[in-house]
Each structure stands twice: as structure tokens, then as C-alpha cells.
Amino acid sequence: MDIYFPILMSAGGGGDAGGAGMVQLGFFALIFVVMYLLLIRPQRKKQKEHEQLLKNLKKGDKIVTTSGMFGIIFAIDDERNMVVLKMGEVKLEFLKSSIAARVDN
């Protein structure tokens, strides 16, 4: 009996099928809007803020990398997208994208 149930449902009441399709389409549109508001939009905002942070870096800024290392910017090489960080007596090169945040005193 379970095999014939979908056939019986599709055979009768042909006028209701169009309305059900519109409801499904509206439901998927609602899901997309909620996903955009909760996931995509905040992520884009965070990405723009991080790009702005990287643009505004200057020599002498205290920063923290994504790996948790603290340092002071010694030099910036925009061509190679690198920064040289001074950590005590050691100077290390990092990608600009590995900078997580600027640290205030």
C-alpha cells in the first residue's frame, strides 16, 4: 500500500500542486534570508574589518598573530604581503594575513 500512496496523491487534486510549490519556494527563500542574516553578512563584516586593520598597520604597532605570538612591527613589505615582527631580540617574517589584531597597552 505504501508504494501506491505517492501515485494516489499526485493523481488527485491537480490544482493544489501549484500552491504547494509556491509554499516550498517561499520556505527556501526564507531559509536563504535567515542564513544570509545569521552567517554570511556577519562574516563579510568581519572580513572587511580585518582587511581595514591590515591596511592601517604601521611600523611600531603592537600586534598578535593568529598563532598567539605577540610582537612589534619592525618593517612592512607590501609587495610581498609580508611584515617583519620584532619579538625581543629576534626578528621574524610573517604574512600580513596572519596578523589577528592590534594590541593596546
N, C-alpha and C positions, 0 to 999 in steps of 0.2 A: 504494500500500500504506500510506503514511503517513496517509492520510485515514481509513482504516478502523481504525487502531490504537486510538484512543480508544473507539470503539464496541465493539471486542472486549474491551477492558479493563473497560468498565462492564457488559458483558453477563455476564461470568463471575465467579463468586466474590462474590456479593452480601453475604455475611456479613462480609467483610474491610473493606468500605467504612465501617462504623460505627467500627471500631477506628482506621482511618487518620484519620478526622475528629477523634477524640479526641486523637490524637497531634499533629495540626496545632493544635488548640485549646491543648493544653499547651505547644506550641512558642511560639505567640503570647503566651501568658501569661508564659512565661519571658522572652521579649524585653521585654515591658512591665515586668516586675520589674527587669530589668537596666537599662533606660532610666530607670526611676524612681530607682534607687540611684545611677546614674552622672551623671544630668543634672538631673532635677527636684529631688531632695532637696538637693543642694549649692546650687543656685540659690536655693531658698527660704530656706535658712540664711543665705546671703549677703545676700539682700534684707532679712531680719529684722535682721541686724546693722547694715545701712545705715540702716534706719528707727530703730533704737535710737540710733545716732550722731546722727541729725538731731534726735531728741527731747532729747538731752542737751547740745546746743550751748548755750553761754552767751557773754555779752559778754567779749571778751578772748581767746577761744580762737584759736590759730593754725591755719589750715586751708589746704588746697589744693583747688582746683576741678577739675572733670573736664577743663577745658581746660588745666590745668597752671599756673594763676595762684595765687600764694601771697598770703595776706592775713590780717588780724586782724579778727575780728568786732567791728564798731562798734555795730550795733543789729540786733535781730531783730523782724520783724513777722509774727507767727503767723497773723493774719487773712488777709494776702495771700500767705503762704507765701514770704516774701522775707527776705533778710539784707542788711545793708549792710556791705561789707568795706572796711577801710581799707588802702590799699596805698601806703605812703609818705605823701604829702600828699593823695592822691586817695581819694575815697570812691565806691564803685561798688555798685549794687544787683544782686543775683543771686537766682535762685530757690534755695530751700533744697535742692532735689533736685540742683542742680549741684555741691554740695559732695561731694568724693570721700573725703576723710579728714581727720582731725585730725593736725596735725604737732607732734611733740615737739621741744623744743630740742636 
